[in-house]
């Protein structure tokens, strides 16, 4: 039998995989007793926010902790 907690974690992963933004497919989700932790790297704060909102919709009573890093390789080359 699948526990309720692992179902929420699985639903969060599926929500990221369902996104049309492929960068979200590479993110990780880990569940603790009180929170869902999203981690990984994306290229914009917009993608970071999209990931958080996708997971928030399935989080139930869990807090969503967004530990996603934003990497700006396209900006570094300009300066």
Buried (B, 14 or more C-beta within 10 A) or exposed (E): EEEEBEEBBBBBBEBBEEBEBEBBEEBEBEBEEEEBBBBBEBBBEEBBEBBBEBBBEBBEEBEBBBEBEEEEEEEEEEE
